[in-house]
Amino acid sequence: MRKLLILILIVSVVLAASCRKSERTGSQPNETQAKRNLQKVDYEEIDVDKLDIPDRMKEAIKSGRIPPDRVKEMLAQMQGGGDAPLVNVAQVNRTNLNSYLVLNGVVEPERTVEVHARLSAYVKEIVKEEGAYVKKNDILALLDDTEIKISYQQAKIQLEQARLSYLEEESKLNRNKELIKKDLISEQDYQASEALYNQRKLDYDNRQENFKNLQLQLDWTKIRSLAEGYVTERLIEVGDKVNPNQQVYTIEDFSPLLTRVYVPSADSIKLKPGMNAEITTDILKGTAFQGNVKLINPRIDAQSGTVKVTVEVYDETRQLIPGMFVEVRIVIGQKENILVIPRKAVLYKQNKTFVFVLNQMQVSQREVTLGLSEEDHVELTSGLQEEEVIVVVGIESLKDGQRVKVVR
């Protein structure tokens, strides 16, 4: 069937070319020319009627529409190829090669910060919605501050009165200190003046603390972000009453992002902090993000036999989103300018590795030694020379010394 398909393809090309030539010249091959062409073909060697081809192809050969040299080429492909299998080949070449540890994980933010209310009040205004990018101390929402403002203004007035009283008593006390030195006032009067000064000072200090507390409460009516990042959760609405320590927002820091992977204990010994990693996801096909190993947990999980490894991911484009399922490839080895071959060219037999080397359309099986591997390629440490040609596709049914046909 394969021979027939090849033959049909060749005949179709020739017929098309013949038709185009006839159209250009405006004449068809005459009977004399056809006979002259057929004379060039050895009919004892070519029995057209016995060929396993469609009748229209036989007629095309007999009429001379298929040139004799093309007929010979077709027969050579049928006879010379025999049952030779079709194969694809590749050259042994040099390149740089990385070896990866491939793991799966989920993208997480660098940190998650919960924002809580500090006092009891009603929500007056929502300033930042979910998805908004905020900086530290940006206002997220406003609480009703009417009552606190009244108390704040009263405390401010009372503080000023206490300050004036305190300063007045301080001035009197300083004057009485001079008078008592000259025995111009009694000890009893001096102690009374000192006691009144201490009382005014204590009152002023209390008023000052009360004022600071109300000032702080007034500031707490502005719910602020505690970190830079994105608003991922808003838990309040306008008109809601919030209470102290109630969570109202969630802020997540996406720079950098993290992904935690669980590495088999046998592979974990190959890892070190700072190793390069490549992160990909099916959601963003064709895009790879760079990162590195940040933390390696010193313990092995007894149940799974794995070690938790934290990989830091950098994404200035903001395309990666927490919750995405990703593939993490950590580089655990790297070599430059080494001989490599396609992994699919390798045949495994009895704990040994072999390839089929092509030479003049004949293959020979050769044992090779392999090293580092990366995706579809593997390092060749011995057994082949640079630029030798090996079979890549079709190795399963090959035998040592077998002739093959190369599909180009």
C-alpha positions as CSV (number, residue, x, y, z in Angstrom):
1,M,0.0,0.0,0.0
2,R,2.8,2.4,0.8
3,K,4.5,1.7,-2.6
4,L,1.2,2.3,-4.3
5,L,0.7,5.7,-2.6
6,I,4.3,6.8,-3.6
7,L,3.7,5.6,-7.2
8,I,0.3,7.4,-7.4
9,L,1.9,10.6,-6.1
10,I,4.8,10.5,-8.7
11,V,2.4,9.7,-11.6
12,S,0.1,12.5,-10.6
13,V,3.0,15.0,-10.5
14,V,4.2,13.8,-13.9
15,L,0.7,13.9,-15.5
16,A,0.2,17.5,-14.2
17,A,3.6,18.5,-15.7
18,S,2.8,16.8,-19.0
19,C,-0.6,18.6,-19.2
20,R,1.0,22.0,-18.5
21,K,3.6,21.3,-21.1
22,S,1.0,20.3,-23.7
23,E,-1.0,23.5,-22.9
24,R,2.0,25.6,-23.5
25,T,3.1,24.0,-26.7
26,G,-0.5,23.6,-27.9
27,S,0.1,20.0,-29.1
28,Q,-0.3,16.5,-27.7
29,P,2.3,13.8,-27.9
30,N,1.7,12.0,-31.2
31,E,1.7,8.2,-31.6
32,T,5.2,8.2,-33.2
33,Q,6.7,10.0,-30.3
34,A,5.1,7.6,-27.8
35,K,6.5,4.7,-29.7
36,R,9.9,6.3,-29.7
37,N,9.7,6.8,-25.9
38,L,8.6,3.2,-25.3
39,Q,11.6,2.0,-27.3
40,K,13.8,3.4,-24.6
41,V,12.3,1.1,-22.0
42,D,13.3,-2.5,-21.6
43,Y,9.9,-4.2,-22.0
44,E,11.3,-7.5,-20.8
45,E,12.2,-5.7,-17.5
46,I,9.1,-3.6,-17.3
47,D,5.8,-5.5,-17.8
48,V,3.4,-2.6,-17.5
49,D,0.3,-4.9,-17.5
50,K,1.6,-6.8,-14.5
51,L,2.3,-3.7,-12.4
52,D,0.0,-3.4,-9.4
53,I,-1.2,0.1,-10.4
54,P,-4.5,1.6,-11.6
55,D,-5.3,1.1,-15.4
56,R,-5.2,4.8,-16.1
57,M,-1.5,4.8,-14.9
58,K,-0.7,1.9,-17.1
59,E,-2.3,3.7,-20.1
60,A,-0.3,6.8,-19.2
61,I,3.0,4.8,-19.3
62,K,2.1,3.1,-22.5
63,S,1.1,6.3,-24.3
64,G,4.3,8.0,-23.3
65,R,2.7,10.7,-21.1
66,I,5.0,9.4,-18.3
67,P,8.6,9.7,-19.6
68,P,10.7,6.5,-19.6
69,D,13.2,7.8,-17.2
70,R,10.4,8.6,-14.7
71,V,9.1,5.0,-15.2
72,K,12.5,3.6,-14.4
73,E,12.7,5.8,-11.3
74,M,9.3,4.6,-10.2
75,L,10.3,0.9,-10.7
76,A,13.7,1.5,-8.9
77,Q,11.8,2.9,-5.9
78,M,9.6,-0.2,-5.9
79,Q,12.2,-2.8,-6.5
80,G,15.3,-1.3,-4.9
81,G,13.5,-0.4,-1.7
82,G,12.1,-3.9,-1.2
83,D,10.5,-4.1,2.3
84,A,12.9,-1.5,3.7
85,P,11.1,0.4,6.5
86,L,10.7,4.2,6.5
87,V,12.6,6.1,9.1
88,N,13.4,9.7,10.2
89,V,17.0,10.6,11.1
90,A,18.9,13.4,12.9
91,Q,22.5,14.4,13.3
92,V,24.4,14.3,16.6
93,N,25.1,17.9,17.5
94,R,26.3,20.1,20.3
95,T,24.3,22.4,22.5
96,N,23.8,23.5,26.1
97,L,21.7,21.3,28.3
98,N,19.8,21.7,31.5
99,S,18.4,19.0,33.8
100,Y,15.1,19.9,35.5
101,L,13.2,18.7,38.4
102,V,9.5,19.0,37.3
103,L,6.9,19.6,40.0
104,N,3.4,21.0,40.3
105,G,2.1,23.6,42.6
106,V,-0.3,26.5,43.2
107,V,0.5,30.2,43.0
108,E,0.2,32.0,46.3
109,P,0.8,35.7,47.4
110,E,3.9,36.7,49.2
111,R,1.8,37.6,52.1
112,T,-1.9,38.0,53.0
113,V,-2.9,40.8,55.4
114,E,-6.3,40.9,57.1
115,V,-7.6,44.4,57.9
116,H,-9.8,44.7,61.0
117,A,-11.9,47.5,62.4
118,R,-10.7,49.3,65.5
119,L,-13.9,50.7,66.9
120,S,-17.7,50.3,66.8
121,A,-19.3,52.5,64.1
122,Y,-21.4,52.4,60.9
123,V,-19.8,52.2,57.5
124,K,-20.3,55.6,55.7
125,E,-18.4,55.1,52.5
126,I,-16.5,52.3,50.5
127,V,-13.4,53.9,49.0
128,K,-11.6,50.8,47.6
129,E,-13.2,47.9,45.8
130,E,-11.9,44.4,45.3
131,G,-9.2,44.3,42.7
132,A,-7.9,47.7,43.5
133,Y,-4.1,48.2,43.9
134,V,-3.4,50.0,47.2
135,K,-0.3,51.2,49.0
136,K,0.3,51.1,52.7
137,N,-2.0,53.5,54.7
138,D,-4.3,54.1,51.7
139,I,-7.9,54.6,52.9
140,L,-10.1,51.6,52.1
141,A,-13.4,52.8,53.7
142,L,-14.8,55.5,56.0
143,L,-16.8,55.0,59.1
144,D,-19.4,57.5,60.5
145,D,-17.4,59.9,62.7
146,T,-20.1,62.3,63.9
147,E,-20.2,61.4,67.6
148,I,-16.4,61.0,67.8
149,K,-15.9,64.4,66.2
150,I,-18.1,66.0,68.9
151,S,-16.3,64.3,71.7
152,Y,-13.0,65.2,70.0
153,Q,-13.8,68.9,69.9
154,Q,-15.0,68.9,73.5
155,A,-11.8,67.2,74.6
156,K,-9.8,69.7,72.7
157,I,-11.4,72.6,74.5
158,Q,-11.0,70.9,77.9
159,L,-7.4,70.2,77.2
160,E,-6.7,73.8,76.5
161,Q,-8.4,74.9,79.7
162,A,-6.4,72.4,81.7
163,R,-3.2,73.6,80.0
164,L,-3.9,77.2,81.0
165,S,-4.7,76.2,84.6
166,Y,-1.6,74.1,84.8
167,L,0.6,77.0,83.5
168,E,-1.0,79.4,85.9
169,E,-0.3,77.2,88.9
170,E,3.2,76.5,87.7
171,S,3.9,80.2,87.6
172,K,2.5,80.6,91.2
173,L,4.6,77.8,92.5
174,N,7.7,79.3,91.0
175,R,7.0,82.6,92.6
176,N,6.2,80.9,96.0
177,K,9.6,79.1,95.8
178,E,11.3,82.5,95.8
179,L,9.1,83.9,98.6
180,I,9.6,81.0,100.9
181,K,13.3,81.4,100.6
182,K,12.9,84.9,102.0
183,D,10.4,83.7,104.6
184,L,7.7,85.9,103.0
185,I,5.1,83.1,103.0
186,S,4.5,80.2,105.4
187,E,5.4,76.6,104.8
188,Q,1.7,75.8,104.9
189,D,0.9,78.2,102.1
190,Y,3.8,76.9,100.0
191,Q,2.7,73.3,100.4
192,A,-0.9,74.2,99.4
193,S,0.5,76.0,96.3
194,E,2.6,72.9,95.4
195,A,-0.4,70.6,95.9
196,L,-2.6,72.7,93.7
197,Y,0.1,72.7,91.0
198,N,0.4,68.9,91.1
199,Q,-3.4,68.6,90.8
200,R,-3.5,70.9,87.8
201,K,-0.6,69.0,86.2
202,L,-2.4,65.7,86.7
203,D,-5.6,67.1,85.3
204,Y,-3.7,68.4,82.3
205,D,-2.0,65.0,81.7
206,N,-5.3,63.2,81.9
207,R,-7.0,65.6,79.5
208,Q,-4.1,65.2,77.2
209,E,-4.4,61.4,77.2
210,N,-8.1,61.6,76.6
211,F,-7.6,63.9,73.7
212,K,-5.0,61.6,72.2
213,N,-7.4,58.7,72.5
214,L,-10.2,60.5,70.8
215,Q,-7.7,61.7,68.1
216,L,-6.8,58.1,67.6
217,Q,-10.4,57.0,67.4
218,L,-11.1,59.7,64.9
219,D,-8.3,58.4,62.7
220,W,-9.7,54.9,63.1
221,T,-12.8,56.0,61.4
222,K,-10.6,55.8,58.3
223,I,-10.0,52.2,57.6
224,R,-6.5,52.0,56.1
225,S,-4.5,49.4,54.2
226,L,-1.8,47.8,56.3
227,A,0.3,46.7,53.3
228,E,0.9,47.3,49.6
229,G,-0.9,44.9,47.3
230,Y,-4.3,44.1,45.9
231,V,-7.7,44.1,47.6
232,T,-8.9,40.5,47.2
233,E,-11.7,40.6,49.7
234,R,-14.2,43.3,50.9
235,L,-16.4,42.1,53.8
236,I,-18.4,45.2,54.5
237,E,-21.2,47.3,52.9
238,V,-22.3,50.9,53.3
239,G,-24.6,51.0,56.4
240,D,-23.1,48.0,58.1
241,K,-22.2,48.3,61.7
242,V,-18.7,47.1,62.4
243,N,-17.2,46.1,65.8
244,P,-13.7,46.2,67.1
245,N,-11.5,43.4,65.8
246,Q,-14.0,42.6,63.0
247,Q,-12.3,41.7,59.7
248,V,-13.3,44.1,56.9
249,Y,-10.8,43.7,54.1
250,T,-8.1,41.3,52.8
251,I,-4.9,42.6,51.1
252,E,-2.6,40.3,49.2
253,D,1.0,41.2,48.2
254,F,1.7,39.8,44.7
255,S,5.3,40.9,44.4
256,P,6.8,38.4,44.5
257,L,4.5,35.5,44.2
258,L,5.2,32.1,45.8
259,T,4.5,28.5,44.9
260,R,5.1,25.6,47.3
261,V,6.0,22.3,45.8
262,Y,6.6,19.0,47.5
263,V,9.8,17.3,46.4
264,P,10.6,13.6,46.9
265,S,13.2,13.2,49.6
266,A,15.6,11.5,47.2
267,D,15.5,14.6,44.9
268,S,15.5,17.2,47.7
269,I,19.2,16.7,48.4
270,K,19.9,18.1,45.0
271,L,18.3,21.4,45.8
272,K,19.8,24.6,47.3
273,P,18.3,28.0,48.0
274,G,18.9,30.3,45.0
275,M,18.6,27.7,42.3
276,N,16.8,28.9,39.2
277,A,13.3,27.8,38.4
278,E,10.9,28.2,35.4
279,I,7.2,28.5,36.0
280,T,4.6,27.8,33.4
281,T,0.8,27.3,33.3
282,D,-1.7,26.0,30.8
283,I,-3.7,29.1,31.2
284,L,-0.8,31.3,29.8
285,K,0.5,28.9,27.1
286,G,3.8,30.0,25.6
287,T,4.7,32.2,28.5
288,A,7.4,31.2,31.1
289,F,8.1,33.1,34.3
290,Q,11.4,33.1,36.2
291,G,12.0,32.4,39.8
292,N,14.3,30.7,42.3
293,V,14.2,28.4,45.3
294,K,13.6,30.5,48.4
295,L,13.1,28.1,51.2
296,I,13.7,24.4,51.8
297,N,11.9,22.9,54.7
298,P,14.4,20.9,56.9
299,R,11.9,18.2,57.7
300,I,10.7,15.3,55.6
301,D,6.9,14.6,55.8
302,A,6.6,11.1,57.3
303,Q,3.4,10.3,55.5
304,S,4.3,11.5,52.0
305,G,8.1,11.2,52.1
306,T,8.4,14.7,50.6
307,V,10.0,18.0,51.5
308,K,8.2,21.3,51.1
309,V,10.1,23.7,48.9
310,T,9.1,27.4,48.5
311,V,9.8,28.9,45.1
312,E,9.7,32.7,44.6
313,V,8.2,33.8,41.3
314,Y,8.7,37.2,39.6
315,D,5.9,38.5,37.3
316,E,6.1,42.2,36.5
317,T,3.3,41.7,33.9
318,R,0.8,40.7,36.6
319,Q,-0.4,37.8,34.5
320,L,0.0,35.2,37.2
321,I,-2.8,35.1,39.7
322,P,-2.9,33.4,43.1
323,G,-4.7,30.1,42.8
324,M,-3.3,29.3,39.4
325,F,-2.1,25.7,39.0
326,V,1.5,25.8,37.6
327,E,4.3,23.6,36.6
328,V,7.6,24.4,38.3
329,R,10.9,23.3,36.6
330,I,13.9,23.7,38.9
331,V,17.3,23.5,37.2
332,I,19.4,20.9,39.0
333,G,22.2,20.6,36.5
334,Q,23.7,22.5,33.6
335,K,26.3,21.7,31.0
336,E,27.5,23.7,28.0
337,N,28.6,22.6,24.4
338,I,27.9,18.9,24.9
339,L,26.8,16.2,22.5
340,V,23.1,15.6,22.6
341,I,20.6,13.3,20.8
342,P,16.8,13.2,20.8
343,R,15.5,11.1,23.7
344,K,13.2,9.2,21.3
345,A,16.2,7.8,19.4
346,V,17.3,5.8,22.4
347,L,16.5,2.1,22.6
348,Y,16.6,0.4,26.1
349,K,17.6,-3.3,26.3
350,Q,18.7,-5.3,29.3
351,N,19.7,-2.1,31.3
352,K,21.7,-0.9,28.3
353,T,21.0,2.0,25.9
354,F,21.4,1.7,22.1
355,V,20.8,3.8,19.0
356,F,20.7,2.9,15.3
357,V,23.4,4.6,13.3
358,L,22.7,5.2,9.6
359,N,25.4,4.7,7.0
360,Q,24.6,4.4,3.2
361,M,20.9,3.6,3.9
362,Q,21.9,0.8,6.3
363,V,21.5,0.9,10.0
364,S,23.8,-0.6,12.7
365,Q,22.9,-0.9,16.3
366,R,25.4,0.8,18.7
367,E,25.6,1.0,22.4
368,V,25.8,4.5,23.9
369,T,26.2,6.0,27.3
370,L,23.9,8.8,28.4
371,G,24.1,11.6,30.9
372,L,22.1,14.7,31.7
373,S,18.6,15.0,30.3
374,E,16.3,17.9,29.4
375,E,12.8,17.5,28.1
376,D,13.2,15.7,24.7
377,H,17.0,15.6,24.6
378,V,19.7,13.7,26.4
379,E,23.4,14.1,26.8
380,L,25.6,11.6,25.0
381,T,28.8,10.8,26.9
382,S,30.1,8.0,24.7
383,G,29.3,5.9,21.7
384,L,28.8,8.4,18.9
385,Q,30.7,11.2,17.2
386,E,29.5,14.7,16.3
387,E,27.5,14.8,13.0
388,E,26.9,11.1,12.9
389,V,23.4,10.3,11.7
390,I,21.0,8.3,13.8
391,V,17.5,7.0,13.4
392,V,15.0,9.1,15.4
393,V,11.6,7.7,14.3
394,G,11.0,4.0,13.5
395,I,13.5,2.3,15.8
396,E,11.0,-0.1,17.3
397,S,11.1,-2.6,14.5
398,L,14.7,-2.1,13.2
399,K,17.4,-4.8,13.3
400,D,21.1,-4.5,13.1
401,G,22.3,-4.3,9.5
402,Q,18.9,-3.7,8.1
403,R,18.4,-1.5,5.0
404,V,16.1,1.5,5.4
405,K,14.5,4.3,3.5
406,V,14.7,7.8,4.9
407,V,11.7,10.0,4.8
408,R,12.8,13.5,4.1
